[in-house]
Amino acid sequence: MKTMWAPWRMEYILNDKEKGCIFCKALSEQDNLTLYKGKVTMVVMNKFPYINGHLLVASIKHLSTLDQLSKGEMGDLLETVEQSVGILKKVMNPDGFNVGLNLGKVAGAGVEEHLHFHIVPRWFGDTNALTVFAEVRVIPEHLLDTYNNLKPYFDNIDLTS
């Protein structure tokens, strides 16, 4: 049997879970993993990612369902998803993506009260199967290194609305 060590996961396992909405906190805090804050949307790195570059694209508004968005807000949200995917392609060169929206706790929403898309870059041969089989994730790059690589591109994001 092989052993894979992932000691950084202990912070998540042992610490008290954050109280309050992580997205609302990200809007008000200076020192966090927020890559982009626009008028309608924001992009935040997942603090406990499935793999490097796992981003969360959320509405600025604290809402939980798609029907609470105006058509313009929905367009802005999807445009931010599109631009985020483009930045990840340019910076990280993944082979593909999982892009998803979990609506409700039963559907897997960890933060069900604040609508957000997950963007998960994928590479051929990546190690995400370990999560399923061994409850282990392998993240080959430090979270802050990924942030520093992505942040300059999000500083130049251009949305039409």
C-alpha positions as CSV (number, residue, x, y, z in Angstrom):
1,M,0.0,0.0,0.0
2,K,1.3,3.5,-0.9
3,T,0.8,6.5,1.3
4,M,0.2,9.9,0.0
5,W,0.5,12.8,2.4
6,A,-1.7,15.8,2.2
7,P,-1.0,17.7,5.4
8,W,-2.5,21.0,4.2
9,R,-5.9,19.4,4.3
10,M,-5.8,19.2,8.2
11,E,-6.4,23.0,8.3
12,Y,-9.8,22.4,6.6
13,I,-10.6,19.2,8.6
14,L,-9.7,20.5,12.0
15,N,-10.7,24.2,11.9
16,D,-14.1,25.5,12.6
17,K,-16.0,26.1,9.4
18,E,-16.4,29.7,8.5
19,K,-19.5,31.4,9.7
20,G,-21.4,33.6,7.3
21,C,-21.3,33.8,3.5
22,I,-17.8,33.4,2.1
23,F,-18.7,35.5,-1.0
24,C,-20.0,38.4,1.1
25,K,-16.8,38.2,3.2
26,A,-14.7,38.2,0.0
27,L,-16.4,41.4,-1.1
28,S,-15.5,43.2,2.1
29,E,-12.0,41.8,2.9
30,Q,-8.7,43.1,1.4
31,D,-6.5,40.0,2.0
32,N,-8.3,37.1,0.4
33,L,-8.4,35.0,-2.8
34,T,-10.6,37.3,-4.8
35,L,-9.4,37.6,-8.3
36,Y,-12.0,39.9,-9.7
37,K,-14.8,42.2,-8.3
38,G,-17.1,43.7,-10.9
39,K,-20.4,45.6,-10.7
40,V,-22.4,42.4,-11.0
41,T,-20.0,39.4,-10.6
42,M,-16.9,38.3,-8.7
43,V,-14.3,35.6,-9.2
44,V,-12.8,33.9,-6.1
45,M,-10.4,31.0,-5.9
46,N,-11.7,28.0,-4.1
47,K,-9.8,27.9,-0.7
48,F,-10.0,24.1,-0.7
49,P,-9.9,23.3,-4.4
50,Y,-10.4,20.0,-6.2
51,I,-7.3,20.9,-8.3
52,N,-5.2,24.0,-9.1
53,G,-7.2,26.8,-10.7
54,H,-10.6,25.8,-9.2
55,L,-12.5,29.1,-9.4
56,L,-15.9,30.2,-8.1
57,V,-17.8,32.8,-10.2
58,A,-20.6,34.4,-8.1
59,S,-23.2,37.1,-8.4
60,I,-22.3,40.1,-6.2
61,K,-25.9,40.0,-5.0
62,H,-26.6,37.6,-2.2
63,L,-29.2,35.3,-3.9
64,S,-29.6,31.6,-4.3
65,T,-31.6,30.9,-7.5
66,L,-31.2,31.8,-11.2
67,D,-34.7,33.3,-11.4
68,Q,-33.6,36.0,-9.0
69,L,-31.2,37.4,-11.6
70,S,-32.2,39.8,-14.3
71,K,-31.4,38.9,-17.9
72,G,-28.5,41.4,-17.8
73,E,-27.1,40.0,-14.6
74,M,-27.4,36.4,-16.0
75,G,-25.5,37.5,-19.1
76,D,-22.8,39.2,-17.0
77,L,-22.4,36.1,-14.9
78,L,-22.0,33.8,-17.9
79,E,-19.7,36.3,-19.6
80,T,-17.5,36.2,-16.4
81,V,-17.5,32.4,-16.5
82,E,-16.4,32.6,-20.2
83,Q,-13.6,35.1,-19.5
84,S,-12.5,33.1,-16.5
85,V,-12.2,29.9,-18.6
86,G,-10.3,31.9,-21.2
87,I,-7.8,33.1,-18.6
88,L,-7.3,29.6,-17.2
89,K,-6.7,28.4,-20.8
90,K,-4.1,31.0,-21.3
91,V,-2.3,30.7,-17.9
92,M,-2.7,27.0,-17.1
93,N,-3.3,25.3,-20.4
94,P,-5.8,22.6,-19.2
95,D,-7.1,19.9,-21.5
96,G,-10.7,20.6,-20.6
97,F,-13.0,22.0,-17.8
98,N,-15.8,21.0,-15.5
99,V,-18.1,24.0,-15.2
100,G,-21.1,23.6,-13.0
101,L,-23.8,25.2,-10.8
102,N,-25.1,23.4,-7.7
103,L,-28.6,24.6,-6.7
104,G,-29.6,23.5,-3.2
105,K,-27.8,21.5,-0.6
106,V,-29.2,18.2,-2.0
107,A,-27.5,19.0,-5.3
108,G,-24.1,19.5,-3.6
109,A,-24.2,23.3,-2.9
110,G,-21.8,23.9,-0.1
111,V,-22.8,27.6,0.0
112,E,-26.4,27.3,-1.2
113,E,-27.4,30.8,-0.1
114,H,-25.1,32.6,-2.6
115,L,-25.4,31.5,-6.3
116,H,-22.0,30.6,-7.8
117,F,-20.5,28.6,-10.7
118,H,-17.5,26.2,-10.2
119,I,-14.9,26.2,-12.9
120,V,-12.5,23.3,-12.5
121,P,-9.7,22.9,-15.0
122,R,-8.9,19.3,-16.0
123,W,-5.8,17.7,-17.5
124,F,-5.4,14.2,-19.0
125,G,-4.0,12.1,-16.2
126,D,-4.9,14.5,-13.4
127,T,-5.3,12.9,-10.0
128,N,-8.9,13.7,-9.2
129,A,-9.9,10.0,-9.0
130,L,-8.0,9.8,-5.7
131,T,-10.7,12.0,-4.2
132,V,-13.2,9.3,-5.0
133,F,-11.2,6.2,-4.2
134,A,-9.0,7.4,-1.3
135,E,-10.5,10.7,-0.1
136,V,-7.3,12.5,-1.0
137,R,-6.7,15.4,-3.3
138,V,-3.4,16.1,-4.9
139,I,-2.8,19.8,-5.6
140,P,0.5,20.2,-7.3
141,E,0.9,24.0,-6.8
142,H,0.5,26.2,-3.7
143,L,-2.8,28.1,-3.7
144,L,-1.0,31.5,-3.5
145,D,1.2,30.7,-6.4
146,T,-1.9,29.9,-8.5
147,Y,-3.4,33.2,-7.3
148,N,-0.3,35.2,-8.2
149,N,-0.3,33.6,-11.7
150,L,-4.0,34.4,-12.4
151,K,-4.4,37.8,-10.7
152,P,-2.7,40.0,-13.4
153,Y,-5.1,38.6,-16.0
154,F,-8.2,39.2,-13.9
155,D,-7.0,42.7,-13.2
156,N,-7.5,43.3,-16.9
157,I,-10.8,41.6,-17.3
158,D,-13.1,43.5,-19.6
159,L,-16.9,43.1,-19.3
160,T,-19.3,45.0,-21.6
161,S,-21.9,45.6,-18.9
